[in-house]
Amino acid sequence: MTQYILQEVLASPSDLRRIMRAYAMLDAIIERHWEFRYFSFNSCWGNGDEMASMRNGEGDGVFSLFSPDGIFVKGFDHAYQGATKKAVSEMLAAVPKRFAHAIKEAAFDMDSSTFCMWNLAGSTSWGLSFVSGTCQDAHHWLLAQYSTDPQVFRRFATSYHDVKLPDTLIARFLSLEPIDDNVLREFPIQRKMSEIWDDVKEIGYPSRL
């Protein structure tokens, strides 16, 4: 993927954590069962790290690790599955050594990877590496889902959950507006803070409780 296309489809490093946290919270409100959720965020992954994931149930996914060293993103597009271990190793060889702990993270299943990206703390640009033989611009559809445009999540919620949410409500979550029972009443699904409190804590989403 060219740097130009990446900058067009992927949120800036400073926005990505906020968007992923907001998406996970919205998904947790819409879908009661964790195993059926598309987005997740764990603010207490360990050692000061936070982890976010996107899994579409068809084998495609994005895993992100936020650490004091920066951001590491690993993706898998099943259209390019079957990459050899050598090809994956060559892809990972380009990753800065400060992200070695991310590469070793078991939950990321690095053997099933078709691309990875990283952003060093303090930088505004992304580093990129792809498995040899993949179309570098083909992964943009995975990355474009993380957007500051409320319409992107609205379309996802409608197609995946058959739930319609107003753009204004999604925008408030994207700005990390604190959540409480009054906010939950604006959803077409009846939920209470007591039901989602464990999710709120895990995601690290602001609340008024």
C-alpha positions as CSV (number, residue, x, y, z in Angstrom):
1,M,0.0,0.0,0.0
2,T,1.4,3.4,-0.9
3,Q,1.9,6.0,1.8
4,Y,-0.6,8.2,-0.1
5,I,-3.3,5.6,-0.1
6,L,-2.6,4.7,3.6
7,Q,-2.9,8.3,4.6
8,E,-6.2,8.6,2.7
9,V,-7.9,5.6,4.3
10,L,-6.3,5.2,7.8
11,A,-6.9,7.6,10.7
12,S,-3.9,9.5,12.0
13,P,-1.9,7.9,14.7
14,S,-3.3,10.4,17.2
15,D,-6.9,9.6,16.3
16,L,-6.7,5.8,15.9
17,R,-6.8,4.8,19.6
18,R,-9.8,7.1,20.2
19,I,-11.7,5.7,17.2
20,M,-11.0,2.1,18.1
21,R,-12.1,2.7,21.7
22,A,-15.3,4.4,20.5
23,Y,-16.1,1.6,18.0
24,A,-15.6,-1.0,20.7
25,M,-18.0,0.8,23.1
26,L,-20.6,1.2,20.4
27,D,-20.4,-2.4,19.4
28,A,-20.6,-3.5,23.1
29,I,-23.8,-1.6,23.5
30,I,-25.3,-3.0,20.3
31,E,-24.2,-6.6,20.7
32,R,-24.6,-8.2,24.2
33,H,-22.4,-11.2,23.4
34,W,-18.7,-10.6,23.1
35,E,-18.1,-13.5,20.7
36,F,-20.4,-11.9,18.1
37,R,-18.8,-8.4,18.3
38,Y,-16.8,-7.0,15.4
39,F,-14.7,-4.6,17.4
40,S,-13.0,-4.9,20.8
41,F,-10.7,-2.8,23.0
42,N,-8.8,-3.9,26.1
43,S,-7.4,-0.9,28.0
44,C,-5.7,-3.2,30.6
45,W,-3.8,-5.6,28.3
46,G,-0.7,-5.4,30.5
47,N,2.5,-3.6,31.1
48,G,0.9,-0.3,30.2
49,D,-0.2,-1.6,26.8
50,E,-3.7,-1.4,25.3
51,M,-5.0,-3.8,22.6
52,A,-7.7,-3.3,20.0
53,S,-9.1,-5.8,17.4
54,M,-11.4,-6.1,14.5
55,R,-12.7,-9.5,13.4
56,N,-15.3,-10.0,10.7
57,G,-16.0,-13.7,11.3
58,E,-14.7,-14.6,7.8
59,G,-11.1,-14.8,8.8
60,D,-10.1,-11.2,8.1
61,G,-8.9,-9.0,11.0
62,V,-6.9,-6.2,12.4
63,F,-5.1,-6.3,15.7
64,S,-3.5,-3.1,17.2
65,L,-1.2,-2.7,20.2
66,F,-0.8,0.7,21.8
67,S,2.3,1.0,23.9
68,P,4.7,3.7,25.2
69,D,6.8,2.8,22.1
70,G,4.0,3.7,19.7
71,I,1.4,1.8,17.7
72,F,1.8,-1.6,16.1
73,V,-0.9,-2.9,13.7
74,K,-1.1,-6.4,12.3
75,G,-3.7,-7.3,9.6
76,F,-4.9,-10.4,7.8
77,D,-6.8,-10.5,4.5
78,H,-7.9,-14.1,3.9
79,A,-7.8,-13.4,0.1
80,Y,-4.0,-13.7,0.5
81,Q,-3.9,-16.6,3.0
82,G,-1.3,-19.3,2.4
83,A,1.8,-17.1,2.8
84,T,4.8,-19.2,3.7
85,K,6.6,-18.7,7.1
86,K,9.6,-17.4,5.2
87,A,7.4,-14.7,3.6
88,V,5.9,-13.7,6.9
89,S,9.4,-13.6,8.5
90,E,10.6,-11.3,5.7
91,M,7.7,-9.0,6.3
92,L,8.3,-8.8,10.0
93,A,12.1,-8.2,9.5
94,A,11.2,-4.6,8.6
95,V,9.4,-3.9,11.9
96,P,11.5,-1.8,14.4
97,K,13.0,-3.9,17.2
98,R,11.1,-1.8,19.8
99,F,7.9,-3.6,18.7
100,A,9.5,-7.1,19.3
101,H,7.1,-7.8,22.1
102,A,4.1,-7.1,19.8
103,I,5.4,-9.6,17.2
104,K,5.7,-12.2,20.0
105,E,2.1,-11.5,21.2
106,A,0.3,-14.9,21.0
107,A,-3.1,-13.3,20.6
108,F,-1.9,-11.6,17.3
109,D,-1.2,-15.0,15.6
110,M,1.6,-13.5,13.5
111,D,1.8,-16.5,11.3
112,S,-1.6,-15.4,9.9
113,S,-0.5,-12.0,8.7
114,T,-0.5,-10.3,5.3
115,F,0.5,-6.8,6.4
116,C,1.7,-4.9,9.4
117,M,2.2,-1.2,10.2
118,W,3.8,0.8,12.9
119,N,4.0,4.3,14.2
120,L,6.9,5.2,16.5
121,A,5.9,7.4,19.5
122,G,6.3,11.1,18.6
123,S,6.0,10.5,14.8
124,T,3.1,11.4,12.6
125,S,3.9,8.8,9.8
126,W,3.3,5.1,9.4
127,G,5.8,2.4,8.6
128,L,4.6,-0.4,6.3
129,S,5.5,-4.0,5.5
130,F,3.6,-6.6,3.4
131,V,3.9,-10.3,2.7
132,S,5.6,-10.7,-0.7
133,G,3.1,-11.4,-3.5
134,T,0.2,-9.5,-2.0
135,C,-1.4,-6.5,-3.7
136,Q,-0.3,-3.7,-1.5
137,D,-3.3,-1.5,-2.2
138,A,-5.8,-4.4,-1.6
139,H,-5.8,-4.1,2.2
140,H,-7.3,-0.6,2.3
141,W,-10.8,-1.9,2.9
142,L,-9.7,-3.3,6.3
143,L,-8.1,0.0,7.3
144,A,-10.8,2.3,6.0
145,Q,-13.3,1.0,8.5
146,Y,-11.6,3.1,11.2
147,S,-12.8,6.6,10.3
148,T,-13.7,9.8,12.0
149,D,-16.7,10.0,9.7
150,P,-19.8,8.8,11.7
151,Q,-21.4,7.5,8.5
152,V,-18.8,4.7,8.3
153,F,-19.9,3.2,11.6
154,R,-23.5,3.9,10.8
155,R,-23.3,1.8,7.6
156,F,-21.5,-0.9,9.5
157,A,-24.1,-1.1,12.3
158,T,-26.9,-1.1,9.7
159,S,-25.4,-3.9,7.6
160,Y,-23.9,-6.1,10.3
161,H,-26.3,-5.6,13.3
162,D,-29.4,-4.4,11.4
163,V,-29.4,-1.4,13.9
164,K,-29.8,2.2,12.8
165,L,-28.0,4.8,14.7
166,P,-28.0,8.6,14.1
167,D,-24.8,10.1,13.0
168,T,-25.0,12.7,15.8
169,L,-25.0,9.9,18.4
170,I,-22.0,8.1,16.8
171,A,-20.1,11.5,16.6
172,R,-20.5,11.9,20.3
173,F,-18.9,8.6,20.9
174,L,-16.1,9.4,18.5
175,S,-15.4,12.4,20.7
176,L,-15.4,10.1,23.7
177,E,-18.4,11.8,25.4
178,P,-18.9,10.2,28.8
179,I,-21.6,7.6,28.9
180,D,-24.5,7.1,31.3
181,D,-28.0,5.8,31.4
182,N,-29.4,8.9,29.7
183,V,-27.1,8.3,26.7
184,L,-28.1,4.7,26.6
185,R,-31.7,5.6,26.3
186,E,-30.9,7.2,22.9
187,F,-30.1,3.7,21.5
188,P,-32.8,1.6,19.8
189,I,-31.6,-1.3,22.0
190,Q,-32.6,-1.1,25.7
191,R,-29.4,-1.3,27.8
192,K,-28.5,-0.1,31.2
193,M,-25.1,1.0,32.6
194,S,-25.3,-1.9,35.1
195,E,-25.4,-4.3,32.1
196,I,-22.4,-2.9,30.3
197,W,-20.3,-1.8,33.2
198,D,-17.7,-4.6,32.8
199,D,-17.3,-3.6,29.1
200,V,-17.0,0.1,30.0
201,K,-14.1,-0.8,32.4
202,E,-12.4,-3.1,30.0
203,I,-12.6,-0.7,27.1
204,G,-11.6,2.3,29.3
205,Y,-14.4,4.4,28.0
206,P,-15.3,7.5,30.0
207,S,-18.5,7.3,32.1
208,R,-20.4,9.6,34.4
209,L,-20.7,7.0,37.2
